[in-house]
Amino acid sequence: GDGSTVDNSGAAGGGSGVAASCVAPTLTVKPVTVQAGDKVQVTGEWFADGCNDVAIDGQPPQPPPPFMNMTIELRQGDQTWPVASDVDATGDHYAFDLSVTIPDDVHPGKATLQAKDRGFPTDLEVVSD
């Protein structure tokens, strides 16, 4: 516990850990406790189409394109409500930021919000007023 650290990042050779790691998309909703009819802020990050973190033929990796024209949907049980469409992840870090309205016919209980066909759902708790 003497606090000294060894930094080998500048050493030649080795080569392990050089490739960038791809970041999985994340979806955040605020607030996470909502009522039907509420507006919530939905923020997505790292919604990129593919993962180009490897140099090919000595060329630097090209950034993948952002996901475009996404539909954001609320799911509860076997019901699905599209709450936003034509969402483009063109912000920094393949981000988007939007305000959506919770559908009026959502029931109290657990629900999830996600980009359709992209997975990575985030949980919501619907409460009655």
Secondary structure as a PSIPRED ss2 file (coil, helix, strand):
# PSIPRED VFORMAT (PSIPRED V4.0)

   1 G C   1.000  0.000  0.000
   2 D C   1.000  0.000  0.000
   3 G C   1.000  0.000  0.000
   4 S C   1.000  0.000  0.000
   5 T C   1.000  0.000  0.000
   6 V C   1.000  0.000  0.000
   7 D C   1.000  0.000  0.000
   8 N C   1.000  0.000  0.000
   9 S C   1.000  0.000  0.000
  10 G C   1.000  0.000  0.000
  11 A C   1.000  0.000  0.000
  12 A C   1.000  0.000  0.000
  13 G C   1.000  0.000  0.000
  14 G C   1.000  0.000  0.000
  15 G C   1.000  0.000  0.000
  16 S C   1.000  0.000  0.000
  17 G C   1.000  0.000  0.000
  18 V C   1.000  0.000  0.000
  19 A C   1.000  0.000  0.000
  20 A C   1.000  0.000  0.000
  21 S C   1.000  0.000  0.000
  22 C C   1.000  0.000  0.000
  23 V C   1.000  0.000  0.000
  24 A C   1.000  0.000  0.000
  25 P C   1.000  0.000  0.000
  26 T E   0.000  0.000  1.000
  27 L E   0.000  0.000  1.000
  28 T E   0.000  0.000  1.000
  29 V E   0.000  0.000  1.000
  30 K E   0.000  0.000  1.000
  31 P C   1.000  0.000  0.000
  32 V C   1.000  0.000  0.000
  33 T E   0.000  0.000  1.000
  34 V E   0.000  0.000  1.000
  35 Q C   1.000  0.000  0.000
  36 A C   1.000  0.000  0.000
  37 G C   1.000  0.000  0.000
  38 D C   1.000  0.000  0.000
  39 K E   0.000  0.000  1.000
  40 V E   0.000  0.000  1.000
  41 Q E   0.000  0.000  1.000
  42 V E   0.000  0.000  1.000
  43 T E   0.000  0.000  1.000
  44 G E   0.000  0.000  1.000
  45 E E   0.000  0.000  1.000
  46 W C   1.000  0.000  0.000
  47 F C   1.000  0.000  0.000
  48 A E   0.000  0.000  1.000
  49 D C   1.000  0.000  0.000
  50 G C   1.000  0.000  0.000
  51 C C   1.000  0.000  0.000
  52 N C   1.000  0.000  0.000
  53 D C   1.000  0.000  0.000
  54 V C   1.000  0.000  0.000
  55 A C   1.000  0.000  0.000
  56 I E   0.000  0.000  1.000
  57 D C   1.000  0.000  0.000
  58 G C   1.000  0.000  0.000
  59 Q E   0.000  0.000  1.000
  60 P C   1.000  0.000  0.000
  61 P C   1.000  0.000  0.000
  62 Q C   1.000  0.000  0.000
  63 P C   1.000  0.000  0.000
  64 P C   1.000  0.000  0.000
  65 P C   1.000  0.000  0.000
  66 P E   0.000  0.000  1.000
  67 F C   1.000  0.000  0.000
  68 M C   1.000  0.000  0.000
  69 N C   1.000  0.000  0.000
  70 M E   0.000  0.000  1.000
  71 T E   0.000  0.000  1.000
  72 I E   0.000  0.000  1.000
  73 E E   0.000  0.000  1.000
  74 L E   0.000  0.000  1.000
  75 R E   0.000  0.000  1.000
  76 Q E   0.000  0.000  1.000
  77 G C   1.000  0.000  0.000
  78 D C   1.000  0.000  0.000
  79 Q E   0.000  0.000  1.000
  80 T E   0.000  0.000  1.000
  81 W E   0.000  0.000  1.000
  82 P E   0.000  0.000  1.000
  83 V E   0.000  0.000  1.000
  84 A E   0.000  0.000  1.000
  85 S E   0.000  0.000  1.000
  86 D E   0.000  0.000  1.000
  87 V E   0.000  0.000  1.000
  88 D C   1.000  0.000  0.000
  89 A C   1.000  0.000  0.000
  90 T C   1.000  0.000  0.000
  91 G C   1.000  0.000  0.000
  92 D C   1.000  0.000  0.000
  93 H C   1.000  0.000  0.000
  94 Y C   1.000  0.000  0.000
  95 A C   1.000  0.000  0.000
  96 F E   0.000  0.000  1.000
  97 D E   0.000  0.000  1.000
  98 L E   0.000  0.000  1.000
  99 S E   0.000  0.000  1.000
 100 V E   0.000  0.000  1.000
 101 T E   0.000  0.000  1.000
 102 I C   1.000  0.000  0.000
 103 P C   1.000  0.000  0.000
 104 D C   1.000  0.000  0.000
 105 D C   1.000  0.000  0.000
 106 V C   1.000  0.000  0.000
 107 H C   1.000  0.000  0.000
 108 P C   1.000  0.000  0.000
 109 G E   0.000  0.000  1.000
 110 K E   0.000  0.000  1.000
 111 A E   0.000  0.000  1.000
 112 T E   0.000  0.000  1.000
 113 L E   0.000  0.000  1.000
 114 Q E   0.000  0.000  1.000
 115 A E   0.000  0.000  1.000
 116 K C   1.000  0.000  0.000
 117 D C   1.000  0.000  0.000
 118 R C   1.000  0.000  0.000
 119 G E   0.000  0.000  1.000
 120 F E   0.000  0.000  1.000
 121 P E   0.000  0.000  1.000
 122 T E   0.000  0.000  1.000
 123 D E   0.000  0.000  1.000
 124 L E   0.000  0.000  1.000
 125 E E   0.000  0.000  1.000
 126 V E   0.000  0.000  1.000
 127 V C   1.000  0.000  0.000
 128 S C   1.000  0.000  0.000
 129 D C   1.000  0.000  0.000
